[in-house]
Amino acid sequence: MGPSAAFFDLDKTVIAKSSALAFGRPFYRDGLIGRRDMIKAAYAQLIFRVGGADDQQMARIRDAVAQLCKGWRADQVRQIVNETLHELINPYVYAEAAALIVEHRTAGRDVVLVSSSGDEMVRPIGELLGITDIIATRMVIEDGRYTGEVEFYAAGPNKATAVRELAAERGYDLADSYAYSDSISDTPLLETVGHPTAVNPDRALRRVAVERGWPMLEFRHPIPLMRRLRDRPAVPVAAAAVGVGVGLAIGLALYGRHRRARAATA
């Protein structure tokens, strides 16, 4: 048996929000995106959270994000992320996730952050948590600006492919490795390891987890980094039945209204 690793999805698994949406406000403030872009992104995130996305929808999201970023200066994006990281992300890291990361490290496992968000956002978040191994979406940059093309889209089956490639490179025993995610779109990632766990799962992933007997964890305590370091033993990591929260219920209502409206105009 070779060494093992623990692979963590980011949004709603390690942090209690969407990393991409979290930086929407400073991007808007600095003129990179408009108000309409923010609304469209929030709505797309809502639909994705409620019902997941198939390969075609994920491809459309990828292309839309690439075009939105076209022409942006890469150094400006990095500066915005670095300046706002502690305000927008630090208070929202789940204490349970931080404790679990420490547990895996103590057991001698490498910890890898795997996210469909851009590398420019994910890598600084990883550094905040002491994680240097990152799998994230990479955009093509030429002459210091985004070209509107995607070098690697870290979503769906692509996450699993990247994990297998990293495992082959480092000799990880995937049968003895762990993976954590909240989204049905990450089923291929969870299937790649011998110890998959659904964290705050959406409806579809919860159904799959029940069918396959995968453990489920409920993370409910996002707290700032300094308090996390001071009170780390106070927040245990425990498996629990995951209920449908108020936010998800609102999302389902909006999604149902959207579907009914489309059916009425069809």
C-alpha positions in Angstrom: 0.0 0.0 0.0 1.2 3.5 -0.9 0.5 6.8 0.8 -3.0 8.1 1.0 -4.6 11.5 0.6 -7.7 13.4 1.5 -9.5 15.4 -1.3 -11.8 18.2 -0.2 -14.2 20.1 -2.4 -14.3 23.8 -1.4 -17.7 25.5 -1.6 -20.2 24.3 1.0 -17.7 21.7 2.1 -14.8 23.6 3.5 -16.4 27.1 3.4 -20.0 28.0 4.0 -20.4 29.9 0.7 -19.6 30.0 -3.0 -16.0 31.2 -3.3 -16.7 32.6 -6.8 -19.8 34.5 -5.7 -18.0 35.8 -2.5 -15.6 37.8 -4.7 -18.4 39.2 -6.8 -18.8 42.3 -4.8 -15.1 43.5 -5.0 -15.0 42.5 -8.7 -18.1 44.7 -9.2 -16.6 47.5 -7.1 -13.5 47.5 -9.2 -15.4 47.5 -12.5 -14.6 44.0 -13.6 -18.3 42.9 -13.7 -21.6 44.7 -13.9 -24.7 44.4 -11.8 -26.4 42.1 -14.4 -23.4 39.8 -14.3 -23.8 39.5 -10.5 -27.5 38.7 -10.8 -26.9 36.1 -13.5 -24.1 34.5 -11.6 -26.2 34.3 -8.4 -29.1 32.8 -10.2 -27.0 30.2 -12.0 -25.4 29.3 -8.6 -28.9 28.9 -7.1 -30.1 26.5 -9.9 -26.8 24.6 -9.7 -27.2 24.2 -5.9 -30.8 23.0 -6.1 -30.6 20.6 -9.0 -27.0 20.2 -10.0 -25.9 20.5 -13.6 -25.4 18.0 -16.4 -22.4 18.0 -18.7 -24.0 20.4 -21.2 -25.0 22.9 -18.5 -21.5 22.7 -16.9 -20.0 23.4 -20.3 -22.2 26.4 -20.8 -21.2 27.7 -17.3 -17.5 27.2 -18.2 -17.8 29.1 -21.5 -19.8 31.9 -19.8 -17.2 32.3 -17.1 -14.4 32.3 -19.6 -16.0 35.0 -21.7 -16.8 37.1 -18.6 -13.1 37.1 -17.6 -11.8 37.9 -21.1 -9.6 40.9 -21.0 -9.2 41.1 -17.3 -5.7 41.8 -16.0 -4.5 38.7 -14.0 -2.5 40.8 -11.6 -5.7 42.9 -10.8 -7.6 39.7 -10.0 -4.9 38.4 -7.7 -4.7 41.8 -5.9 -8.5 41.9 -5.3 -8.5 38.3 -4.0 -5.5 38.9 -1.7 -7.0 42.2 -0.3 -10.4 40.8 0.4 -9.6 37.2 1.4 -9.7 37.6 5.1 -12.9 39.6 5.0 -14.8 37.4 2.6 -13.5 33.9 3.2 -11.8 33.7 6.6 -15.0 34.0 8.7 -16.8 31.3 6.7 -14.4 28.3 7.0 -16.3 25.5 8.7 -14.6 24.6 12.0 -15.5 21.0 11.4 -13.7 21.0 8.1 -10.6 22.6 9.6 -10.6 20.0 12.4 -11.0 17.2 9.8 -8.1 18.5 7.8 -5.9 18.5 10.9 -7.0 14.9 11.6 -5.9 13.7 8.1 -2.6 15.5 8.4 -2.0 14.0 11.8 -2.7 10.6 10.2 0.1 11.3 7.7 -2.2 12.0 4.7 -1.7 14.7 2.1 -4.6 17.1 1.9 -5.7 18.4 -1.5 -8.3 21.1 -2.2 -10.3 20.4 -5.4 -12.6 23.2 -6.7 -14.2 24.3 -9.9 -13.4 27.9 -8.9 -10.4 29.6 -10.4 -6.9 28.8 -9.2 -6.5 32.5 -8.5 -9.2 32.2 -5.8 -8.6 28.7 -4.6 -4.9 28.8 -4.0 -5.0 31.8 -1.5 -7.9 30.0 0.3 -5.8 26.9 0.5 -2.8 28.9 1.9 -5.2 30.3 4.5 -5.8 26.7 5.6 -2.2 25.6 5.2 -3.0 23.6 2.0 -0.6 23.8 -0.9 -1.9 21.1 -3.1 -4.6 22.5 -5.3 -6.7 21.3 -8.2 -8.7 24.2 -9.6 -9.9 25.7 -12.9 -7.1 27.4 -14.8 -7.7 30.1 -17.4 -5.4 30.9 -20.3 -3.4 34.1 -19.7 -1.4 35.9 -22.5 0.4 39.2 -22.0 -1.0 39.4 -18.5 -4.6 39.2 -19.5 -7.2 36.4 -19.6 -7.9 35.4 -23.2 -11.4 34.0 -22.7 -10.2 30.4 -23.0 -10.1 27.7 -20.3 -6.9 25.6 -19.9 -8.5 23.2 -17.5 -12.1 23.1 -16.1 -12.0 21.5 -12.7 -15.6 20.3 -12.6 -17.6 17.0 -12.8 -15.5 14.1 -14.2 -12.5 16.4 -14.7 -12.0 16.5 -11.0 -11.8 12.7 -10.8 -9.4 12.7 -13.8 -7.1 15.2 -12.1 -7.2 13.3 -8.9 -6.2 10.0 -10.6 -3.4 11.8 -12.4 -2.1 13.3 -9.2 -2.4 9.8 -7.5 -0.4 8.2 -10.3 2.3 10.9 -10.0 2.7 10.6 -6.2 1.8 7.0 -5.7 -1.4 7.5 -3.7 -3.4 4.5 -2.9 -6.8 5.7 -3.9 -8.5 2.8 -2.2 -7.2 4.0 1.1 -7.8 7.7 0.3 -10.7 10.0 1.3 -12.9 12.5 -0.5 -15.5 15.1 0.7 -18.1 17.0 -1.3 -21.6 18.5 -1.1 -22.6 18.3 -4.7 -24.0 15.5 -7.0 -21.7 16.9 -9.7 -18.8 15.5 -7.6 -20.0 11.9 -7.7 -17.1 10.9 -10.0 -14.7 12.4 -7.5 -16.3 10.6 -4.6 -16.3 7.3 -6.6 -12.6 7.6 -7.2 -11.6 6.9 -3.6 -12.2 4.1 -1.1 -13.6 6.4 1.6 -16.1 8.9 0.1 -18.1 11.2 2.4 -21.0 13.5 1.5 -20.8 16.8 3.4 -24.0 19.0 3.6 -25.1 17.1 0.5 -27.7 18.5 -1.9 -30.8 16.4 -2.5 -29.4 14.3 -5.3 -26.1 13.5 -3.6 -27.9 12.6 -0.4 -30.0 10.1 -2.3 -26.9 8.6 -3.9 -25.1 8.5 -0.5 -28.1 6.6 1.1 -28.2 4.2 -1.8 -24.5 3.4 -1.6 -24.1 3.6 2.1 -21.7 6.5 2.0 -21.2 8.4 5.3 -22.7 11.9 5.6 -21.4 14.8 7.6 -23.2 18.0 8.7 -20.9 21.0 9.0 -22.7 23.9 10.7 -20.1 26.1 12.5 -18.2 28.6 10.3 -16.0 30.7 12.6 -12.9 33.0 12.0 -9.4 31.5 11.8 -8.1 32.9 15.1 -11.1 31.6 17.1 -10.8 28.3 15.3 -7.2 27.9 16.4 -8.1 28.9 20.0 -11.2 26.7 20.3 -10.4 23.8 18.0 -11.2 21.0 20.5 -14.7 22.5 21.2 -16.1 21.5 17.8 -16.3 17.8 17.2 -16.6 16.3 13.7 -19.6 14.0 13.8 -21.8 12.2 11.3 -25.4 13.4 11.2 -28.5 13.1 9.1 -28.5 16.2 6.9 -31.8 18.2 7.0 -33.1 20.5 4.4 -32.3 24.1 5.5 -34.2 27.3 5.0 -31.9 28.4 2.2 -32.4 25.2 0.3 -36.2 25.4 0.8 -36.2 28.9 -0.6 -34.1 27.7 -3.5 -36.5 24.9 -4.3 -39.4 27.3 -4.2 -37.7 29.7 -6.7 -36.6 26.8 -8.8 -40.2 25.5 -9.0 -41.5 28.9 -9.9 -38.8 29.1 -12.7 -39.9 25.6 -14.0 -43.6 26.5 -13.9 -43.0 29.8 -15.7 -41.0 28.0 -18.5 -43.7 25.4 -18.8 -46.4 28.1 -19.2 -44.6 29.8 -22.0 -43.6 26.6 -23.8 
